[in-house]
Amino acid sequence: LSTWRTRRLPAAQGDLSFYGIEYGWYAVENPAGSDYPYQIWFTEDGGENWRTASQLAWDSKLQFITPSIGYGIATYLGLPALVKTSNSGFSWEQIFPMVVP
């Protein structure tokens, strides 16, 4: 346990996702009255420092497959959508997967 370090999260509750030990994302609800209801925080030093990556209209559960590429199941007005980022969560696009017969 002597190698464990504690880090403070940017908000009390949210959805935390890490890629390795350095890169992390924390999707949280913004306080009432904010311009956007949700935001994603980003760290590239294991949670020592956090910065805002995105301000969003939708809530999400995130999963990253590289430090840059990630996917999310976004919920907007009760409707789900699949979203993707290629720049560590700083911008997002909705994608429409298709099954090829």
C-alpha positions as CSV (number, residue, x, y, z in Angstrom):
1,L,0.0,0.0,0.0
2,S,3.0,2.3,0.3
3,T,2.9,2.8,-3.5
4,W,-0.8,4.0,-3.6
5,R,-1.4,7.7,-4.0
6,T,-4.7,9.5,-3.5
7,R,-6.0,12.1,-6.0
8,R,-8.9,14.5,-5.7
9,L,-11.5,14.2,-8.4
10,P,-12.9,17.4,-10.0
11,A,-16.4,16.8,-8.7
12,A,-18.1,14.6,-6.1
13,Q,-19.7,12.2,-8.5
14,G,-19.4,11.2,-12.1
15,D,-18.3,8.5,-14.6
16,L,-14.6,7.8,-14.4
17,S,-12.6,6.1,-17.2
18,F,-8.8,5.6,-17.5
19,Y,-6.5,4.4,-20.2
20,G,-3.4,3.1,-18.5
21,I,-2.3,4.9,-15.4
22,E,-1.8,8.4,-16.9
23,Y,-4.8,9.3,-19.1
24,G,-8.2,9.7,-17.6
25,W,-11.7,11.2,-18.2
26,Y,-14.4,12.2,-15.8
27,A,-17.9,12.9,-17.1
28,V,-19.9,15.0,-14.6
29,E,-23.0,17.0,-14.4
30,N,-22.5,20.7,-14.2
31,P,-24.0,22.9,-11.5
32,A,-27.5,24.3,-12.2
33,G,-27.4,27.5,-14.2
34,S,-24.4,26.4,-16.3
35,D,-24.4,27.0,-20.0
36,Y,-24.1,23.3,-20.6
37,P,-25.5,20.6,-18.4
38,Y,-22.5,18.2,-18.6
39,Q,-18.8,18.3,-19.0
40,I,-15.8,16.0,-19.4
41,W,-12.6,16.5,-17.4
42,F,-9.3,15.2,-18.7
43,T,-6.0,14.3,-17.0
44,E,-2.8,13.1,-18.6
45,D,-0.8,12.8,-15.3
46,G,-2.7,10.1,-13.5
47,G,-5.2,12.5,-11.9
48,E,-2.8,15.0,-10.4
49,N,-4.2,17.8,-12.6
50,W,-7.5,18.0,-14.4
51,R,-8.7,20.3,-17.2
52,T,-12.1,20.6,-19.0
53,A,-12.0,18.8,-22.3
54,S,-15.7,19.3,-23.3
55,Q,-18.8,21.1,-22.3
56,L,-21.8,19.0,-23.5
57,A,-25.6,18.9,-23.7
58,W,-25.5,15.1,-23.1
59,D,-24.6,12.7,-20.4
60,S,-22.3,9.8,-21.2
61,K,-20.5,6.6,-20.2
62,L,-17.0,6.7,-21.7
63,Q,-14.5,4.0,-22.9
64,F,-11.2,4.9,-24.4
65,I,-9.2,2.4,-26.6
66,T,-6.1,4.7,-26.9
67,P,-5.2,8.0,-25.2
68,S,-6.9,9.8,-28.2
69,I,-9.7,7.5,-29.4
70,G,-12.8,7.0,-27.3
71,Y,-16.4,6.1,-27.5
72,G,-19.4,7.0,-25.4
73,I,-23.0,6.0,-25.0
74,A,-24.5,9.5,-24.9
75,T,-28.0,10.2,-23.5
76,Y,-29.8,13.4,-24.8
77,L,-33.4,14.1,-23.9
78,G,-33.8,10.4,-22.9
79,L,-32.5,9.1,-26.3
80,P,-29.2,7.1,-26.6
81,A,-26.6,7.7,-29.2
82,L,-23.1,6.4,-29.9
83,V,-20.4,9.1,-30.0
84,K,-16.7,9.0,-30.9
85,T,-13.7,11.3,-30.2
86,S,-10.3,11.2,-32.0
87,N,-8.7,13.9,-29.9
88,S,-8.9,12.8,-26.3
89,G,-12.5,14.0,-25.7
90,F,-12.1,17.6,-26.8
91,S,-14.6,17.2,-29.6
92,W,-17.2,14.5,-30.3
93,E,-19.2,13.2,-33.3
94,Q,-22.2,10.9,-33.4
95,I,-21.5,7.7,-35.3
96,F,-24.0,5.4,-36.9
97,P,-22.7,1.8,-36.8
98,M,-24.1,-0.7,-39.4
99,V,-24.1,-4.4,-39.5
100,V,-23.0,-5.8,-42.8
101,P,-24.7,-9.0,-43.8
